[in-house]
Amino acid sequence: MPSLNFVLPHWLYWGGLIVFPLIAMFIARRQDARRSGGISLSFAYLMLVCGGFVGLHRFYLKSWLGVLYVPLFIIILFGNVEERTAREGLSAARNDQLSAEFLVERAEGFVKAGRDGAPAMLEKARADLADAVTRHEAADAELGFWRNVSLGAALVMLAGLILDAVLLPRLYRRCREREPLPEGPSATEQAIQAAEEALAAGDPTQNVRSGFTNIIDRLNGFVGEFVSYWSLIAVFVYYYEVVARYVFNSPTNWAHEGMFLMFGMQYLLSGGYALREDSHVRVDVIYGMMSARAKVITDIVTSTSFFIFTGTLLVTGWIFAHDSIRVAEVSFSEWGIQYWPVKSMIALGAALILLQGIARLIKDLLLLRGRRA
C-alpha cells in the first residue's frame, strides 16, 4: 500500500474548530425544523465514506452483502502486517549483501597483496555474497508479493465502494419501503425528554428567570452546543489516524496532540454550560433529600467557595494566557502547533463559569424571595 504523508496545516486545524461546529449547528437546527426520523440517505453516504471498508453503509440499509467487504479488509490488514515484516527482512538482507560485498573487496585486496590464504578467503566471500544476493532477491520478491496482495484487495474494495455509491439511492428507497417512518417521538427522544424533566425536578432554579440570567444562560448554552460538536471532529481525526496507521503504515505526528488539546479546550469552555445544567459531579446524598428552599440556602452559603476558586482560576489563567501570547508559544513537537490559543481558553472558560455562577446566585436569591419565571 502507498504511504500517506499528510500533515494537518495549523490554519486548517484552528479553522476547523470554528467552522465545523457552525455548519453542524446549522444542519442540526434544520433537521429539527423538519423532523424526518428513520434512516437517512446522507447518513448512508457518510457511512460509506467513513466505514465503507467494512460494509457499514450496507448494514445501515439492511443489506447483508456488506459482509463481502469484511474479508477484503482483513486481507488488507494481514497483507500490511506481512509487508512490514517483509520490509524488515529486506532491510536485513540488503545489509547482509553490503557486508558481503565489502568482504569480497577486502579479500580481493588480500589476493593482490599476495597474502597467504587469500584465495580461499576470496572464494568463501564470493559464496557468501551469492547467498546474500539470493536472500536479497527473495526478500524483495516477498515484499512485492504482499504489497500486491494488499493493493489488489484495496482496488477490489474501491471498485465495490464506487458501485455502491451509485446504487445507494436505490438501496435507500428499498429500505424505506420495508421500514416506514415512525409515528410520534422515537424512544431516544422520549428518553431525552424524560431526562430533561428529571433534571428540572432536581434543580430548584431551573425555572427561575431574569433578564441578566437569560443572557448568561443563552451564552453558555451556545458555547456548550458549539464545543460539543468538537467530539465529532475527534471521530474523523482518529478514524484517519487508525486507517493511516494500520492500512497505509503511515502514523501521523499531529492527530493525538491536536485532539488532546481540543478536548482540553472543550473541557474548559463547557464548564459554564455544565453548571447551567447542574451537571458537575458532586456528592449530594444529603443535598438530594433537602427541600427546595434548603437547597437554595445551601447553594448561597457554599457559593463563597465557588467564587474563590473560580476567581483564582480566572486570574492565574489570564497570567498563563498573557505570557503565552506575548512569546507566541508553540508546542515542542514536530508539528509545532500554537499553544497560546489553548492557554487563552483557561481564562475564557473560567470567565464563563464565573458568569454562570453569578447567574445561579441571582436565581437562588430570586427563588428565596419567592420569585419564579
C-alpha positions as CSV (number, residue, x, y, z in Angstrom):
1,M,0.0,0.0,0.0
2,P,1.2,3.6,-0.7
3,S,2.3,5.8,2.2
4,L,0.3,8.9,3.4
5,N,2.4,11.9,4.2
6,F,-0.4,14.4,5.0
7,V,0.3,16.8,7.9
8,L,-2.7,18.9,9.1
9,P,-1.9,22.6,8.5
10,H,-2.3,24.8,11.5
11,W,-4.8,27.1,9.7
12,L,-7.0,24.1,8.9
13,Y,-6.9,22.9,12.5
14,W,-8.0,26.2,14.0
15,G,-10.4,27.0,11.2
16,G,-12.0,23.6,11.5
17,L,-12.6,24.1,15.2
18,I,-14.6,27.2,14.3
19,V,-16.3,26.4,11.0
20,F,-17.2,22.8,11.6
21,P,-19.4,23.4,14.7
22,L,-21.2,26.3,12.9
23,I,-22.0,24.0,10.0
24,A,-23.1,21.2,12.3
25,M,-25.3,23.5,14.3
26,F,-27.0,24.8,11.1
27,I,-27.6,21.2,9.9
28,A,-28.9,20.1,13.3
29,R,-31.4,23.1,13.5
30,R,-32.6,22.5,10.0
31,Q,-33.1,18.8,10.8
32,D,-35.1,19.7,13.9
33,A,-37.3,22.0,11.9
34,R,-38.3,19.2,9.5
35,R,-38.1,16.0,11.5
36,S,-37.7,13.1,9.2
37,G,-36.9,10.2,11.5
38,G,-35.9,6.7,10.3
39,I,-32.9,6.2,8.0
40,S,-31.2,9.0,6.1
41,L,-29.6,8.8,2.7
42,S,-27.0,11.5,3.6
43,F,-26.0,9.5,6.7
44,A,-25.8,6.4,4.5
45,Y,-23.2,8.2,2.3
46,L,-21.4,9.3,5.4
47,M,-21.2,5.6,6.5
48,L,-19.9,4.7,3.0
49,V,-17.1,7.3,3.3
50,C,-16.1,6.6,6.9
51,G,-17.0,2.9,7.3
52,G,-17.5,1.5,3.8
53,F,-14.3,-0.5,4.1
54,V,-16.2,-3.0,6.4
55,G,-19.6,-2.5,4.6
56,L,-21.2,-0.4,7.3
57,H,-23.2,1.5,4.7
58,R,-24.9,-1.7,3.5
59,F,-25.5,-2.9,7.1
60,Y,-27.1,0.5,7.8
61,L,-29.5,0.0,4.9
62,K,-30.2,-3.6,5.9
63,S,-28.2,-5.1,3.0
64,W,-26.2,-8.1,4.3
65,L,-24.0,-8.0,1.2
66,G,-21.8,-5.7,3.3
67,V,-20.2,-8.9,4.7
68,L,-18.3,-9.1,1.4
69,Y,-16.2,-6.1,2.5
70,V,-15.0,-7.7,5.7
71,P,-12.7,-10.4,4.2
72,L,-11.2,-7.8,1.9
73,F,-10.4,-5.5,4.8
74,I,-8.9,-8.5,6.7
75,I,-6.8,-9.3,3.7
76,I,-5.5,-5.7,3.6
77,L,-4.6,-5.7,7.3
78,F,-2.9,-9.1,7.1
79,G,-1.1,-8.1,3.9
80,N,0.1,-4.9,5.6
81,V,1.4,-6.8,8.6
82,E,3.3,-9.2,6.3
83,E,4.5,-6.3,4.2
84,R,6.1,-4.7,7.3
85,T,7.7,-8.0,8.2
86,A,9.0,-8.4,4.6
87,R,10.3,-4.8,4.6
88,E,12.3,-5.6,7.8
89,G,13.6,-8.8,6.2
90,L,14.5,-6.8,3.0
91,S,16.5,-4.3,5.1
92,A,18.4,-7.1,6.8
93,A,19.1,-8.8,3.5
94,R,20.3,-5.6,2.0
95,N,22.7,-5.0,4.9
96,D,24.0,-8.6,4.6
97,Q,24.6,-8.1,0.9
98,L,26.5,-4.8,1.5
99,S,28.6,-6.6,4.2
100,A,29.3,-9.5,1.8
101,E,30.4,-7.0,-0.9
102,F,32.8,-5.3,1.5
103,L,34.3,-8.7,2.4
104,V,34.7,-9.6,-1.3
105,E,36.5,-6.3,-1.9
106,R,38.8,-6.8,1.1
107,A,39.6,-10.4,0.0
108,E,40.4,-9.2,-3.5
109,G,42.8,-6.7,-2.0
110,F,44.5,-9.5,0.1
111,V,44.8,-11.6,-3.1
112,K,46.5,-8.7,-4.9
113,A,48.9,-8.2,-2.0
114,G,49.8,-11.9,-2.1
115,R,48.6,-12.7,1.4
116,D,48.6,-16.3,2.5
117,G,45.1,-18.0,2.4
118,A,43.7,-15.0,0.5
119,P,42.3,-17.1,-2.5
120,A,40.4,-19.3,-0.1
121,M,39.1,-16.3,1.7
122,L,38.0,-14.7,-1.6
123,E,36.2,-17.9,-2.6
124,K,34.3,-18.0,0.6
125,A,33.5,-14.3,0.4
126,R,32.1,-14.7,-3.1
127,A,30.0,-17.7,-2.0
128,D,28.6,-15.6,0.9
129,L,27.9,-12.8,-1.5
130,A,26.0,-15.0,-3.8
131,D,23.9,-16.3,-0.9
132,A,23.3,-12.8,0.3
133,V,22.2,-11.7,-3.2
134,T,19.8,-14.7,-3.4
135,R,18.3,-13.8,0.0
136,H,18.0,-10.1,-1.0
137,E,16.1,-11.0,-4.2
138,A,13.8,-13.4,-2.3
139,A,13.1,-10.7,0.3
140,D,12.4,-8.2,-2.4
141,A,10.1,-10.6,-4.2
142,E,8.2,-11.3,-0.9
143,L,7.8,-7.6,-0.2
144,G,6.4,-7.1,-3.7
145,F,4.0,-10.1,-3.3
146,W,2.4,-8.8,-0.1
147,R,2.3,-5.3,-1.4
148,N,0.4,-6.6,-4.5
149,V,-1.9,-8.6,-2.2
150,S,-2.9,-5.5,-0.2
151,L,-3.1,-3.3,-3.3
152,G,-5.3,-5.8,-5.1
153,A,-7.7,-6.2,-2.2
154,A,-7.8,-2.4,-1.9
155,L,-8.6,-2.0,-5.6
156,V,-11.4,-4.5,-5.4
157,M,-12.8,-2.8,-2.4
158,L,-12.6,0.6,-4.1
159,A,-14.5,-0.7,-7.1
160,G,-17.2,-2.0,-4.8
161,L,-17.5,1.3,-3.0
162,I,-17.8,3.2,-6.2
163,L,-20.5,0.8,-7.4
164,D,-22.3,1.2,-4.0
165,A,-22.1,5.0,-4.3
166,V,-24.2,4.7,-7.4
167,L,-26.6,2.0,-6.0
168,L,-27.1,3.7,-2.6
169,P,-30.2,5.7,-3.5
170,R,-31.9,2.5,-4.7
171,L,-30.9,0.6,-1.6
172,Y,-32.2,3.6,0.5
173,R,-35.6,3.5,-1.3
174,R,-35.9,-0.2,-0.8
175,C,-35.1,0.1,2.9
176,R,-37.6,2.9,3.3
177,E,-40.3,0.7,1.7
178,R,-39.6,-2.0,4.3
179,E,-39.3,0.4,7.2
180,P,-41.8,3.3,7.1
181,L,-41.3,6.5,9.1
182,P,-42.1,6.1,12.8
183,E,-45.2,7.9,14.2
184,G,-44.7,10.2,17.1
185,P,-41.4,10.7,19.1
186,S,-38.9,7.9,19.0
187,A,-37.7,6.0,22.0
188,T,-34.5,8.1,22.1
189,E,-36.4,11.4,22.0
190,Q,-38.7,10.1,24.8
191,A,-35.6,9.2,26.9
192,I,-34.1,12.6,26.4
193,Q,-37.3,14.4,27.3
194,A,-37.6,12.2,30.5
195,A,-34.0,13.1,31.5
196,E,-34.7,16.8,31.0
197,E,-37.8,16.6,33.2
198,A,-35.9,14.7,35.9
199,L,-33.1,17.3,35.8
200,A,-35.6,20.2,36.1
201,A,-37.2,18.5,39.0
202,G,-33.8,18.1,40.9
203,D,-32.7,21.7,40.4
204,P,-35.0,24.3,42.0
205,T,-33.5,27.2,39.9
206,Q,-34.3,25.6,36.5
207,N,-37.5,27.6,36.1
208,V,-36.2,30.9,37.6
209,R,-35.6,33.7,35.0
210,S,-34.4,37.3,34.8
211,G,-33.0,39.5,32.0
212,F,-29.4,39.0,33.1
213,T,-29.6,35.3,33.8
214,N,-31.4,34.7,30.5
215,I,-28.4,36.3,28.6
216,I,-25.9,34.2,30.5
217,D,-27.9,31.0,30.1
218,R,-28.1,31.6,26.3
219,L,-24.4,32.4,26.1
220,N,-23.3,29.3,27.9
221,G,-25.9,27.3,26.0
222,F,-24.5,28.4,22.7
223,V,-20.9,27.7,23.8
224,G,-21.8,24.3,25.2
225,E,-23.5,23.3,22.0
226,F,-20.7,24.7,19.9
227,V,-17.9,22.8,21.6
228,S,-19.9,19.6,21.8
229,Y,-19.5,19.2,18.1
230,W,-15.8,19.0,18.5
231,S,-16.3,15.4,19.6
232,L,-17.3,14.7,16.0
233,I,-14.1,16.1,14.8
234,A,-12.2,13.7,17.0
235,V,-14.2,10.8,15.4
236,F,-13.0,11.8,12.0
237,V,-9.4,12.5,13.0
238,Y,-8.9,9.3,14.9
239,Y,-10.6,7.4,12.1
240,Y,-8.0,8.9,9.7
241,E,-5.2,8.0,12.2
242,V,-6.2,4.4,12.5
243,V,-6.7,3.9,8.8
244,A,-3.4,5.7,8.0
245,R,-1.5,3.7,10.7
246,Y,-2.8,0.2,10.1
247,V,-3.9,0.3,6.4
248,F,-1.2,2.5,4.9
249,N,1.6,2.1,7.5
250,S,1.7,5.9,7.9
251,P,1.1,7.0,11.5
252,T,0.6,10.8,11.9
253,N,2.5,13.2,14.2
254,W,-0.4,15.5,14.7
255,A,-3.6,13.6,15.4
256,H,-3.1,12.7,19.1
257,E,-1.7,16.1,20.0
258,G,-4.4,18.0,18.2
259,M,-7.2,16.1,19.8
260,F,-6.0,16.2,23.4
261,L,-5.5,20.0,23.0
262,M,-9.0,20.2,21.6
263,F,-10.5,18.2,24.4
264,G,-8.7,20.3,26.9
265,M,-10.3,23.4,25.5
266,Q,-13.7,21.7,25.3
267,Y,-13.4,20.8,29.0
268,L,-12.7,24.4,29.9
269,L,-15.3,26.0,27.7
270,S,-18.1,23.6,28.6
271,G,-17.8,24.3,32.3
272,G,-20.3,27.1,32.3
273,Y,-22.8,25.0,30.4
274,A,-22.4,22.1,32.8
275,L,-23.0,24.5,35.7
276,R,-26.2,25.8,34.0
277,E,-27.5,22.3,33.6
278,D,-26.4,21.3,37.1
279,S,-24.2,18.5,35.6
280,H,-21.0,18.9,37.6
281,V,-20.0,15.9,39.6
282,R,-20.8,16.2,43.3
283,V,-21.8,14.1,46.3
284,D,-25.4,15.0,47.0
285,V,-26.6,12.3,49.4
286,I,-27.8,14.8,51.9
287,Y,-28.4,17.6,49.4
288,G,-30.8,15.4,47.4
289,M,-33.1,14.9,50.4
290,M,-33.4,18.6,51.2
291,S,-36.4,20.8,50.4
292,A,-36.2,23.3,47.6
293,R,-35.7,26.2,50.0
294,A,-33.0,24.4,51.9
295,K,-31.2,23.6,48.6
296,V,-31.3,27.3,47.7
297,I,-29.9,28.4,51.1
298,T,-27.2,25.7,50.9
299,D,-26.2,26.9,47.4
300,I,-26.0,30.5,48.5
301,V,-23.8,29.6,51.5
302,T,-21.4,27.3,49.6
303,S,-21.2,29.8,46.6
304,T,-18.4,31.6,48.6
305,S,-16.0,28.7,47.9
306,F,-17.1,28.6,44.3
307,F,-16.3,32.2,43.7
308,I,-12.9,32.0,45.5
309,F,-11.7,29.0,43.4
310,T,-13.2,30.3,40.1
311,G,-11.7,33.8,40.6
312,T,-8.3,32.2,41.3
313,L,-8.7,30.2,38.1
314,L,-9.6,33.3,36.1
315,V,-6.6,35.3,37.4
316,T,-4.0,32.5,37.0
317,G,-5.5,31.6,33.6
318,W,-5.1,35.1,32.4
319,I,-1.5,35.2,33.6
320,F,-0.7,32.0,31.7
321,A,-2.5,33.2,28.6
322,H,-0.8,36.6,28.7
323,D,2.7,35.1,28.9
324,S,1.9,32.6,26.2
325,I,0.5,35.3,23.8
326,R,3.5,37.6,24.5
327,V,6.0,35.0,23.3
328,A,3.7,33.3,20.7
329,E,4.2,30.0,22.4
330,V,4.1,26.8,20.3
331,S,4.5,23.1,21.2
332,F,7.8,21.4,21.3
333,S,6.6,18.6,19.0
334,E,7.5,18.2,15.3
335,W,4.0,19.6,14.5
336,G,4.7,22.9,16.3
337,I,1.0,23.8,17.0
338,Q,0.3,27.2,18.7
339,Y,-0.2,26.9,22.4
340,W,-1.4,30.4,23.2
341,P,-5.0,29.9,21.9
342,V,-5.2,26.8,24.2
343,K,-4.0,28.7,27.3
344,S,-6.3,31.6,26.5
345,M,-9.2,29.1,26.9
346,I,-8.3,28.7,30.6
347,A,-9.2,32.4,31.3
348,L,-12.2,32.3,28.9
349,G,-13.6,29.1,30.4
350,A,-13.1,30.5,33.9
351,A,-15.0,33.7,32.9
352,L,-17.9,31.7,31.5
353,I,-18.1,29.6,34.7
354,L,-17.9,32.7,36.8
355,L,-20.7,34.4,34.9
356,Q,-22.9,31.3,35.2
357,G,-22.1,31.2,38.9
358,I,-23.3,34.8,39.3
359,A,-26.4,34.0,37.3
360,R,-27.1,31.0,39.5
361,L,-26.6,33.1,42.7
362,I,-29.1,35.6,41.3
363,K,-31.6,32.8,40.6
364,D,-31.1,31.5,44.2
365,L,-31.8,34.9,45.6
366,L,-34.8,35.4,43.4
367,L,-36.2,32.0,44.4
368,L,-35.5,32.7,48.1
369,R,-37.7,35.8,47.7
370,G,-40.4,33.7,46.1
371,R,-40.0,34.8,42.5
372,R,-40.2,32.5,39.5
373,A,-40.3,32.8,35.7
